Amino acid sequence: MVDKLYDQLLKELEKARSPVLSYLQPGISRPIIDETLIKNNIELSIPDEVYSLYQWRNGVDDDAITSMPSGEVELFRLATFDSLGISIQNYQGPDLQNYTWAKGLFPLFDNGLGDYYLIDTKEGSDTYKMIMYHPASNPYIQGIASVFDSLDACLATVVECYRRKAYYYLPDSPYLEIDPKLEKNLWEEMNPKSEYYKILKNS
């Protein structure tokens, strides 16, 4: 199932002529992932889905993240697929460590401006393995809210957004274009357990 999702994502990125393809790094092995986590004193119980993600691709090239506008390496809304190294830096940085709600959450995607998508690694949590969204500025969300039911659901939702043209590129433009209404409908439809959409409806 996971391998099929990754294949579908690559196929949709190719069809969309996404520049992200040029910056995706080769995957890294599970022993290297473990070694990197231990070296950086990451004591979280990282779910297997995250290992699979980094074994597939180790995010976008770090130099591209730091030297290019975020819109050129954006995989989906406000989300660059970070390398394991960048994710660890984000996890240990003040944007997350200063908040109690961030405990047990590991960032996978961000936009470099304070928006984060994080996976809940806390076994027994009501949102275990769900993808949580922390906006840099949103009056309706205090801290975090679940936005994707799982990492697999996140990837499947992104695939469908490309397939249905909620995400697309204009000719001669490297920036991701978004149909916000279609995107919202797909995100909500494919993630029925997540609270983000209920918050928006009640706001």
Secondary structure, 3 states (H helix, E strand, C coil): CHHHHHHHHHHHHHHHCCHHHHCEEECCCHHHHHHHHHHCCCCCCCCHHHHHHHHHEEEECHHHHHHCCHHHCCCECCEEECCHHHHHHHHHCHHHHCCHHHCCEEEEEECCCCCEEEEECCCCCCCCCCEEEECCCCCCCCCCEEEECCHHHHHHHHHHHHHCCCEECCCCCCCCEECHHHHHHHHHHHCCCCCHHHHHHHC
